[in-house]
Every structure is written in structure tokens, then in C-alpha cells.
């Protein structure tokens, strides 16, 4: 799959297997058996894109052009990016409001990109395109195909000790340093993930019932790929504070 996001778990490499896309796009965590998703993702090199600025200060990030933007959007600024503090994001979904607490300390470049995209209404009127029961809900592609991105990419922000408990919000990718706009929410630990996905934050515990209500609706029976959520996964708008 080419430039967007694709998460890889153990095994399963099809549309359902990868948290990102079903063609040439980002990857998603894959499940260990068989599914309907894309090719496996190469192992990710642990690197940090944030440079310049000390801890608790600011950093510089690079967002080079990559592919065609799924919606008209400008890349984020690249200097004086806050490297500490939290950002509260609210996704106003058909199923209800979902609050995400994003942490700049661990992933300043990823969080900065998300804030920029949200401010440009990139996520508005889009739908989470992939649901793997017991595993993840994946969103952030305006095309809904699993192959769409913002027209730029950015590096991984990893330590190599990342874990992905239920409620984690992390970037999907299609290989080392190919982050874009797709992200996933961990809804279960049926499958395990290698530490290849940049963690941005967590879902507020009070919002987990909203995510669970989407999960409870299951997969849309009309989806030939068997990955599209049936109900409630449409994102009306996204706000930050």
C-alpha cells in the first residue's frame, strides 16, 4: 500500500487486517488469520522527527509532500511547535461526542498535524472506514476508502516501548515515517501490535460508551470488504481546545 497509513499486527493482512487501507494507502494493525485488507507493512524504524528545542520547549517538524490530498488542505507550520501540554479534541459523531486527550510530550509533530487538519475542517463530514471487532476502529480518510491522506507525510515518533491498551489513539501508517491523517482507536486487545505506531493520546473514559455503541452495531453487511462500521461512525465535525 502506498503513502497513508497502515497498521500491522501479527498475521492478517487484508483490508480488515491493516488499520489503514485496502489499496495503496496507510496501513492498520493486522489480525492473525485472514481478512480483507492490504499488504503487510515493512517494519518501522524507530525515529523521532522532532528536532530543535529542549524538552518542555518547542520543536521543529517536517511535513514533506506525499501523494494527493483527499481534501484541499495546507501542511502544518514546521517551526516553534509546542512540545509539551495536552490538547482536547472532540469528535462530534452520529453516535455522540467522543473526547480524545492528545499528548504533545510524546508526539508533538503528530498532535500538531492533527490540530492543523481539524482547524481546516479536514475531518468534518467524514466517516471512520474500518472496524475490526476486538481490535480497532480506524478513521481519518475523507475518501472512506482507506487510501486517502492529506497530501503530506511526517516521521514516526517512537521510543520502541509503545503499548496500545484499550482507548489508545495512535497514527496509522504504511511503513516507516509515512504518517498522514489516518488514525486508529484501540477497542480491544484480541490482537497484539508491535511498537510501530505513534501514540497521540487516549479516549476520555466517559466517551468509551460512545465508541462501544459503534462497535455494538457491528459491520455493515453491504460492505463487500467486511470492514465498514454499520452505524454511528460518521464524524460531523471535530473541535479542539
Secondary structure in CASP SS format (residue, H / E / C, confidence):
PFRMAT SS
TARGET T0000
AUTHOR 0000-0000-0000
METHOD secondary structure of the structure
MODEL  1
X C 1.00
X C 1.00
X C 1.00
X C 1.00
X C 1.00
X E 1.00
X C 1.00
X C 1.00
X E 1.00
X C 1.00
X C 1.00
X C 1.00
X C 1.00
X C 1.00
X E 1.00
X C 1.00
X C 1.00
X C 1.00
X C 1.00
X C 1.00
X C 1.00
X C 1.00
X C 1.00
X C 1.00
X C 1.00
X C 1.00
X E 1.00
X C 1.00
X C 1.00
X C 1.00
X C 1.00
X C 1.00
X C 1.00
X C 1.00
X C 1.00
X C 1.00
X E 1.00
X C 1.00
X C 1.00
X C 1.00
X C 1.00
X C 1.00
X C 1.00
X C 1.00
X C 1.00
X C 1.00
X C 1.00
X E 1.00
X C 1.00
X C 1.00
X E 1.00
X C 1.00
X C 1.00
X C 1.00
X C 1.00
X C 1.00
X C 1.00
X E 1.00
X E 1.00
X E 1.00
X C 1.00
X C 1.00
X C 1.00
X C 1.00
X E 1.00
X C 1.00
X C 1.00
X C 1.00
X E 1.00
X C 1.00
X C 1.00
X C 1.00
X C 1.00
X C 1.00
X C 1.00
X C 1.00
X C 1.00
X C 1.00
X C 1.00
X C 1.00
X E 1.00
X E 1.00
X C 1.00
X C 1.00
X C 1.00
X E 1.00
X E 1.00
X E 1.00
X E 1.00
X E 1.00
X E 1.00
X E 1.00
X E 1.00
X C 1.00
X C 1.00
X E 1.00
X E 1.00
X E 1.00
X E 1.00
X E 1.00
X E 1.00
X E 1.00
X E 1.00
X H 1.00
X H 1.00
X H 1.00
X H 1.00
X H 1.00
X H 1.00
X H 1.00
X H 1.00
X H 1.00
X H 1.00
X H 1.00
X H 1.00
X H 1.00
X H 1.00
X H 1.00
X H 1.00
X C 1.00
X C 1.00
X C 1.00
X C 1.00
X C 1.00
X C 1.00
X E 1.00
X E 1.00
X C 1.00
X C 1.00
X E 1.00
X E 1.00
X E 1.00
X C 1.00
X C 1.00
X C 1.00
X E 1.00
X E 1.00
X E 1.00
X E 1.00
X C 1.00
X C 1.00
X C 1.00
X C 1.00
X C 1.00
X C 1.00
X C 1.00
X C 1.00
X C 1.00
X E 1.00
X C 1.00
X C 1.00
X E 1.00
X C 1.00
X E 1.00
X C 1.00
X C 1.00
X E 1.00
X C 1.00
X C 1.00
X C 1.00
X C 1.00
X C 1.00
X C 1.00
X C 1.00
X C 1.00
X C 1.00
X C 1.00
X E 1.00
X E 1.00
X E 1.00
X E 1.00
X C 1.00
X E 1.00
X C 1.00
X C 1.00
X C 1.00
X C 1.00
X C 1.00
X E 1.00
X C 1.00
X C 1.00
X C 1.00
X E 1.00
X E 1.00
X E 1.00
X E 1.00
X C 1.00
X C 1.00
X C 1.00
X C 1.00
X C 1.00
X C 1.00
X E 1.00
X C 1.00
X C 1.00
X C 1.00
X C 1.00
X C 1.00
X E 1.00
X E 1.00
X E 1.00
X E 1.00
X E 1.00
X C 1.00
X H 1.00
X H 1.00
X H 1.00
X H 1.00
X H 1.00
X H 1.00
X H 1.00
X H 1.00
X H 1.00
X H 1.00
X H 1.00
X H 1.00
X H 1.00
X C 1.00
X E 1.00
X C 1.00
X C 1.00
X C 1.00
X C 1.00
X C 1.00
X C 1.00
X C 1.00
X C 1.00
X C 1.00
X E 1.00
X C 1.00
X C 1.00
X C 1.00
X C 1.00
X E 1.00
X E 1.00
X E 1.00
X E 1.00
X E 1.00
X E 1.00
X E 1.00
X C 1.00
END
